[in-house]
Amino acid sequence: DQQVKQNSPSLSVQEGRISILNCDYTNSMFDYFLWYKKYPAEGPTFLISISSIKDKNEDGRFTVFLNKSAKHLSLHIVPSQPGDSAVYFCAASVAGTASKLTFGTGTRLQVTL
Amino acid sequence: GAVVSQHPSRVICKSGTSVKIECRSLDFQATTMFWYRQFPKQSLMLMATSNEGSKATYEQGVEKDKFLINHASLTLSTLTVTSAHPEDSSFYICSAKGQGRTLHFGNGTRLTVT
């Protein structure tokens, strides 16, 4: 039972344009969401998070949007840079579980010149 | 920022032997650490929750006698893969809770069982 889904396994975007990565979840108990970036053979690196009491959180080039009614979140990267090429995972947790994360399946982002 | 160190980064062992992987929180104390496993081109799957001073909590389908977890101090958790078999070959990643509800991850261990 995949509670967190990233339906696009890959995405290609030109440098300078906006990258939009999507994530859907089914567990209504999730109240905290995170995005991680991962390179092969490395651990995930935290990018940005959002609490369910918000619908938007911005940090530099990264913005996360949360639509609770649709159980959907997205990560916007603008402008996209070649160094952003990696696999992006969304993750979610439930309050009171000591931050135990459930991960999505990942989206491979390729930023082309 | 919070740093989690994982060692070794890669290990090759023979079938039937045991392998220990260490996970350390370098600049903060972690009462709870998590161990994940990732198969090629798949998501990170939670294996177990490591609790300092008490028994680990394993996810459904994870053999606790095969994947021994010890969290003896606030900065160190170890995962021992016992009697390893080729199907145990995978990428193992530990994580620890930093500020707030963010988990910080080690760089992972690539285990290859021959």
Interface residues (C-beta under 8 A of the other chain):
Chain A: Y32 L34 Y36 A41 E42 G43 P44 T45 F46 S49 F89 A91 S93 A98 S99 K100 L101 T102 F103 G104 T105 G106
Chain B: V4 Q6 S9 T32 F34 Y36 Q42 S43 L44 M45 L46 T49 F91 I93 S95 K97 G100 R101 T102 L103 H104 F105 G106 N107 G108 R110
